[in-house]
Amino acid sequence: MNPHVDALTAVALLAAAIATIAVGAYGGRFSRTTSDFLVASRAVGSRWNAAAVSGEYLSAASFLGVAGLVAKYGADALWYPVGFTAGYLGLLLFVAAPLRRSGAYTVPDFAEFRLSSRAVRTTAMVVVVVVCVLYLIPQFQGAGLTLNILIGVPVWVGAVAVGAIVIVNVVGGGMRSITFVQAFQYWLKLTAIAVPALVLLGVFASDRASFGEPAPPRVSVATTVDVTTDVLVTFGETTGIRVSGTLDGRAVTDAPITTTGQHHISAGSVISLDADAATPVIAGAPVTGEQWISPGRGLGGDHALYQVLSLIIATFLGTMGLPHVLVRFYTNPDGRTARRTALAVIALLSLFYLFPLLLGVFARLYVPQLLITGTADAAVLLLPSAAIGGIGGQILGALVAAGAIAAFLATSSGLLVSVAGALATDVLRGRVRDFRVAAIIGGVIPVGLSLAATSLELSRTVGLVFAVAASTLCPLLVLGIWWRGLTAPGAITGLIVGGVSSGVATSLAIAGVADDDALGGWPAVIIGYPAAVTVPLAFGTMVGVSLLTRRRLPADLSRTFARMHVPERLGMGIERLPED
């Protein structure tokens, strides 16, 4: 690596980390009570909260993963940003205001409020912790990958460093502190993604480069690619491509590729591409530009239509079940402000996602070698130096690095607040000290798990977590808010069925034991994209069991519904907060 690039990038990373700690410390000065730590005393306005929600929601999957998936899979990958944004429309219409009017301070607290059952609260608490831990794993994995690529440190260093900063901020000031941090980090991330995208747009326009031709992407200079894991690669053209290592089970040295189609290349091999050679792509990805811009090919593997349908369900409904997003609406002073927050978030997210799409397009043009191994998450990090070079590329690269680290820190902070809030109020006694202890425990465990888990594309991993949220907390909230017939046994059974089915699928996918080679066909695609099966299963279970146990409806159901749906000015709501 260029030491000058390393130094500049390291400075940017350090500056972003210090700024995060400083902003968190500033916000932490105002945190004194349990209400401050859990819901920022319900005093956050819609604009400030919208920036904080957006900063929290735009994780590594958005900052790095979306561009990588667009570069890799093309048109069908556009469903990721569409789903990530459209999910807030569901929140706006069905959840935000009633949830805030309930007076709850965590998702488990809402469950108990709605169904008058301690068992439901406990079950919901377990689900919240599991969802948050699963979501934290890719954040820490991405941090490790990012720092490894940018400054060459071991992968575990990034995970541990980000985990430590997040724990310090959450322990120091809870929700009030994190609100300041996440609002700041939204604007940092927007700047870090928008400036490189606009600069590269100018470079592309000035180069008059040919783009969209029906041929594979090509490297502009002689390039070597180190293969770190066993891969199945598709070669559309073979001219100017050689392999050293293990090719299709044979040891080779500088052997030319002679036939098109798929070839197995083992870890430790090196692929050499001459200037203007067509870049091969990982199996399942579109080979030519024509295939890349055409929808309907899916996201690798079989059953493309099912993949896309399941992804839409997961991202549209999963947003309504994400604990770290839902807890944000508890910080608004009233239901009207909660709705305004959700509407503003849609605008902020729509603005942000314009730029990862551009970077995904440019990644296929300027860093096509990433398509060989499928590690397209690195595209955003490597684009500035590849497309521009020189001091300009270094500066843009440093800016991107700062935005990437902000993405990990912001999302991880919100997730840890949710974990700490659930554990502190449902396992411990709910005091400030308990919140801090829970934050330490809830931060250390996912750091360890992230070091042991198999790394997928960031957006793929996050999509799996969305499927878990869509299969558990989303049915609980939607039915709990809008259907009087939901009972405690129905809610518990639905949470268990949805959680176990989606959780097992997600665990198998993250562990890397459910790929096409291991299972193939429908089992592999359902495990990789479970939402289309597990979400209807969860909703159906909740409804079915509730109908069978309709005699166990809460006695104060009418008053509960009135509190959720009647405007605050009528005075039916009661704020519910734990004792300090």
Long-range contacts (C-beta under 8 A, 24 or more apart in sequence): 1-151, 1-152, 2-394, 4-394, 5-385, 5-394, 5-397, 6-150, 6-151, 6-152, 8-394, 8-395, 8-397, 8-398, 9-150, 9-151, 9-394, 9-397, 9-398, 9-401, 10-150, 10-151, 11-398, 12-398, 12-399, 12-401, 12-402, 13-147, 13-150, 13-151, 13-401, 13-402, 13-405, 15-402, 16-188, 16-401, 16-402, 16-403, 16-405, 16-406, 16-409, 17-161, 17-165, 17-405, 17-409, 19-184, 19-188, 20-165, 20-169, 20-181, 20-184, 20-185, 20-406, 20-409, 21-165, 21-168, 21-169, 23-180, 23-181, 23-184, 24-168, 24-169, 24-172, 24-173, 24-177, 24-178, 24-180, 24-181, 25-172, 25-173, 25-177, 26-180, 27-173, 27-176, 27-177, 27-178, 27-179, 27-180, 27-181, 28-169, 28-172, 28-173, 28-174, 28-176, 28-177, 29-173, 30-173, 30-176, 31-172, 31-173, 31-174, 31-176, 31-177, 33-432, 33-580, 34-430, 34-431, 34-432, 34-435, 34-577, 34-578, 34-579, 34-580, 35-105, 35-577, 35-580, 36-173, 36-174, 36-175, 36-176, 37-173, 37-174, 37-175, 37-176, 37-421, 37-432, 37-435, 38-105, 38-106, 38-174, 38-175, 38-330, 38-421, 38-424, 38-425, 38-435, 38-577, 38-578, 39-105, 39-175, 39-327, 39-330, 39-331, 39-577, 40-174, 40-175, 40-176, 40-179, 40-331, 41-176, 42-330, 42-331, 42-332, 42-333, 42-575, 43-331, 43-333, 44-179, 44-331, 44-332, 44-333, 45-332, 45-333, 45-337, 46-332, 46-337, 46-338, 46-340, 46-341, 46-344, 47-344, 48-179, 48-183, 49-179, 49-328, 49-331, 49-332, 49-337, 49-341, 50-340, 50-341, 50-344, 50-345, 50-348, 51-182, 51-183, 51-186, 51-187, 51-348, 52-178, 52-179, 52-182, 52-183, 52-186, 52-328, 53-182, 53-325, 53-328, 53-341, 53-345, 54-186, 54-345, 54-348, 54-349, 54-352, 55-181, 55-182, 55-183, 55-184, 55-185, 55-186, 55-187, 55-189, 55-406, 55-410, 56-178, 56-182, 56-324, 56-325, 56-328, 56-410, 56-411, 56-413, 56-414, 57-84, 57-322, 57-325, 57-345, 57-349, 57-411, 58-186, 58-189, 58-349, 58-352, 58-407, 58-410, 58-411, 59-135, 59-138, 59-139, 59-407, 59-408, 59-410, 59-411, 59-458, 59-462, 60-138, 60-139, 60-142, 60-143, 60-146, 60-404, 60-407, 60-408, 60-411, 60-458, 60-462, 61-138, 61-142, 61-458, 61-459, 61-461, 61-462, 61-463, 62-352, 62-353, 62-356, 62-407, 62-459, 63-189, 63-192, 63-193, 63-356, 63-380, 63-403, 63-404, 63-407, 64-142, 64-146, 64-377, 64-378, 64-379, 64-380, 64-381, 64-404, 64-407, 64-458, 65-142, 65-377, 65-457, 65-458, 65-459, 65-460, 65-462, 66-353, 66-356, 66-357, 66-360, 66-459, 67-356, 67-357, 67-359, 67-360, 67-363, 67-376, 67-379, 67-380, 68-360, 68-363, 68-370, 68-376, 68-377, 68-378, 68-379, 68-380, 68-457, 68-458, 68-459, 69-299, 69-360, 69-376, 69-457, 69-459, 69-460, 70-356, 70-357, 70-359, 70-360, 70-361, 70-363, 71-360, 71-361, 71-363, 71-364, 71-367, 71-370, 71-371, 71-376, 71-379, 72-281, 72-282, 72-285, 72-371, 72-374, 72-376, 72-457, 73-285, 73-286, 73-292, 73-297, 73-298, 73-299, 73-300, 74-286, 74-291, 74-292, 74-293, 74-294, 74-297, 75-292, 75-293, 75-294, 75-295, 75-296, 75-297, 76-295, 76-296, 76-297, 76-298, 76-299, 76-304, 76-307, 76-308, 77-299, 77-360, 77-459, 78-357, 79-308, 79-311, 79-312, 79-315, 80-311, 80-315, 80-459, 80-463, 81-353, 81-356, 81-357, 82-315, 83-311, 83-312, 83-314, 83-315, 83-316, 84-315, 84-319, 84-349, 84-353, 85-346, 85-349, 85-350, 85-353, 86-315, 86-316, 87-315, 87-316, 87-317, 87-318, 87-319, 87-320, 88-319, 88-342, 88-345, 88-346, 88-349, 89-346, 90-316, 90-317, 90-319, 90-320, 91-319, 91-320, 91-325, 91-329, 91-342, 92-339, 92-342, 92-343, 92-346, 94-320, 94-478, 94-481, 94-482, 95-320, 95-326, 95-329, 95-477, 95-478, 95-481, 96-329, 96-335, 96-338, 96-339, 96-341, 96-342, 97-335, 97-336, 97-338, 97-339, 98-335, 98-481, 98-564, 98-565, 99-326, 99-329, 99-330, 99-338, 99-477, 99-481, 99-564, 100-329, 100-330, 100-332, 100-334, 100-335, 100-337, 100-338, 101-334, 101-335, 101-563, 101-564, 101-565, 101-566, 101-568, 101-573, 102-563, 102-564, 103-563, 103-573, 103-574, 103-575, 103-576, 104-330, 104-576, 105-330, 105-421, 105-425, 105-576, 105-577, 105-578, 106-323, 106-327, 106-330, 106-418, 106-421, 106-422, 106-425, 106-426, 107-323, 107-326, 107-327, 107-418, 107-422, 107-473, 107-477, 108-422, 108-425, 108-426, 109-425, 109-576, 110-477, 110-480, 111-476, 111-480, 111-491, 113-560, 113-576, 114-480, 114-481, 114-486, 114-554, 114-560, 115-480, 115-486, 115-487, 115-488, 115-491, 115-554, 116-488, 116-554, 116-555, 116-556, 117-488, 117-491, 117-492, 119-488, 119-492, 120-488, 120-491, 120-492, 120-495, 121-426, 122-426, 123-491, 123-492, 123-495, 123-496, 124-473, 124-476, 124-495, 125-422, 125-423, 125-426, 125-427, 126-499, 127-472, 127-473, 127-495, 127-499, 128-323, 128-418, 128-419, 128-422, 128-473, 129-419, 129-422, 129-423, 129-442, 130-468, 130-499, 130-503, 131-321, 131-322, 131-323, 131-465, 131-468, 131-469, 131-472, 131-473, 132-323, 132-324, 132-415, 132-416, 132-418, 132-419, 132-422, 132-442, 133-419, 133-442, 133-445, 133-446, 133-449, 134-464, 134-465, 134-468, 134-503, 134-506, 134-510, 135-322, 135-324, 135-411, 135-415, 135-462, 135-465, 136-412, 136-415, 136-416, 136-419, 136-443, 136-446, 136-450, 137-446, 137-449, 137-450, 137-453, 137-461, 137-510, 138-450, 138-456, 138-458, 138-461, 138-462, 138-465, 139-408, 139-411, 139-412, 139-415, 139-450, 140-408, 140-412, 140-446, 140-447, 140-450, 140-451, 141-450, 141-453, 141-455, 141-458, 141-461, 142-377, 142-404, 142-407, 142-408, 142-458, 143-405, 143-408, 144-450, 144-451, 145-377, 145-378, 145-455, 146-381, 146-401, 146-404, 146-405, 146-408, 149-378, 149-381, 149-382, 150-381, 150-397, 150-401, 155-451, 156-451, 159-447, 159-450, 159-451, 160-447, 162-405, 162-408, 162-409, 162-412, 163-412, 163-443, 163-444, 163-446, 163-447, 165-409, 166-409, 166-412, 166-413, 166-416, 166-443, 167-416, 167-439, 167-440, 167-443, 167-444, 169-409, 169-413, 170-413, 170-416, 170-417, 170-420, 170-439, 170-443, 171-436, 171-439, 171-440, 174-417, 174-420, 174-432, 174-435, 175-327, 175-331, 175-417, 175-421, 178-413, 178-414, 178-417, 179-331, 181-409, 181-410, 181-413, 182-410, 182-413, 182-414, 185-406, 185-407, 185-409, 185-410, 186-348, 186-410, 188-402, 188-403, 188-406, 189-352, 189-403, 189-406, 189-407, 189-410, 190-351, 190-352, 190-355, 191-399, 191-403, 192-399, 192-400, 192-402, 192-403, 192-404, 192-406, 193-352, 193-355, 193-356, 193-359, 193-380, 193-400, 193-403, 194-355, 195-396, 195-399, 196-359, 196-380, 196-383, 196-384, 196-396, 196-399, 196-400, 197-354, 197-355, 197-356, 197-358, 197-359, 197-362, 198-355, 199-384, 199-388, 199-392, 199-396, 200-358, 200-359, 200-362, 200-366, 200-383, 200-384, 200-387, 200-388, 201-358, 201-362, 203-387, 203-388, 204-362, 204-365, 209-365, 211-289, 211-361, 211-365, 212-289, 212-293, 213-289, 214-288, 214-289, 214-290, 215-278, 215-288, 215-289, 216-278, 216-279, 216-280, 216-281, 216-287, 216-288, 216-289, 216-368, 217-278, 217-279, 217-289, 217-364, 217-365, 217-368, 217-371, 218-276, 218-277, 218-278, 218-279, 218-368, 219-273, 219-275, 219-276, 219-277, 219-279, 219-368, 219-369, 220-275, 220-276, 220-366, 221-275, 222-272, 222-273, 222-274, 222-275, 223-272, 223-273, 223-277, 223-369, 224-270, 224-271, 224-272, 224-273, 225-270, 225-271, 225-273, 225-369, 225-372, 225-373, 226-270, 227-265, 227-266, 227-267, 227-268, 227-269, 227-270, 227-271, 227-372, 227-373, 228-267, 228-268, 228-373, 229-267, 229-373, 230-264, 230-265, 230-266, 230-267, 231-264, 231-265, 231-282, 231-283, 231-372, 231-373, 231-374, 232-262, 232-263, 232-264, 232-265, 232-282, 232-283, 233-262, 233-263, 233-264, 233-265, 233-280, 233-281, 233-282, 233-283, 233-372, 234-261, 234-262, 234-280, 234-281, 234-282, 234-283, 234-285, 234-287, 235-259, 235-260, 235-261, 235-262, 235-263, 235-278, 235-280, 236-260, 236-278, 236-280, 236-281, 236-287, 236-288, 237-277, 237-278, 239-274, 239-277, 239-278, 240-273, 240-274, 240-275, 240-276, 240-277, 240-278, 241-271, 241-272, 241-273, 241-274, 241-277, 241-278, 241-280, 242-271, 242-272, 243-269, 243-270, 243-271, 243-272, 244-269, 244-270, 244-272, 245-269, 245-270, 271-372, 273-369, 279-368, 279-369, 279-371, 279-372, 280-371, 280-372, 281-371, 281-372, 282-371, 282-372, 282-373, 282-374, 285-371, 285-374, 292-364, 299-460, 301-516, 301-524, 301-525, 301-528, 302-516, 302-520, 302-521, 302-522, 302-524, 302-525, 303-522, 303-525, 306-525, 306-529, 306-532, 307-525, 307-528, 307-529, 309-532, 310-467, 310-529, 310-530, 310-531, 310-532, 310-533, 311-463, 311-529, 311-531, 313-467, 313-470, 313-531, 313-532, 313-535, 314-463, 314-464, 314-466, 314-467, 314-470, 314-529, 314-531, 314-535, 315-463, 315-466, 316-470, 317-469, 317-470, 317-474, 317-531, 317-535, 318-465, 318-466, 318-467, 318-468, 318-469, 318-470, 318-474, 318-531, 319-466, 319-469, 320-469, 320-470, 320-473, 320-474, 320-477, 320-478, 321-469, 321-470, 321-472, 321-473, 321-474, 321-476, 321-477, 322-466, 322-469, 322-473, 323-415, 323-418, 323-422, 323-469, 323-473, 324-411, 324-414, 324-415, 324-417, 324-418, 325-414, 326-473, 326-477, 327-414, 327-417, 327-418, 327-421, 328-414, 334-568, 335-567, 335-568, 336-567, 336-568, 356-380, 359-383, 362-387, 374-457, 376-457, 377-457, 377-458, 380-404, 416-442, 416-443, 419-443, 425-578, 430-578, 430-579, 431-580, 432-580, 453-510, 453-511, 454-510, 454-511, 454-512, 456-509, 456-510, 456-512, 460-528, 461-510, 463-529, 464-505, 464-506, 464-509, 464-510, 464-528, 464-530, 465-506, 466-531, 467-502, 467-505, 467-506, 467-529, 467-530, 467-531, 467-534, 467-535, 468-499, 468-502, 468-503, 468-506, 470-502, 470-531, 470-534, 470-535, 471-498, 471-499, 471-501, 471-502, 471-530, 471-531, 471-534, 471-535, 471-537, 471-538, 472-498, 472-499, 472-502, 472-538, 474-535, 475-535, 475-538, 475-539, 475-542, 476-542, 479-539, 479-542, 479-543, 479-546, 481-564, 483-543, 484-553, 484-557, 484-561, 485-543, 485-546, 485-547, 485-550, 485-553, 486-542, 486-546, 487-545, 487-546, 487-549, 487-550, 487-552, 487-553, 488-552, 488-554, 489-545, 489-546, 489-549, 489-552, 490-541, 490-542, 490-543, 490-544, 490-545, 490-546, 490-547, 490-548, 490-549, 491-542, 491-546, 493-541, 493-542, 493-545, 494-538, 494-539, 494-541, 494-542, 494-545, 495-538, 497-537, 497-538, 497-541, 498-534, 498-535, 498-537, 498-538, 498-541, 501-530, 501-533, 501-534, 501-537, 501-538, 502-530, 502-531, 502-534, 502-538, 505-530, 505-534, 506-530
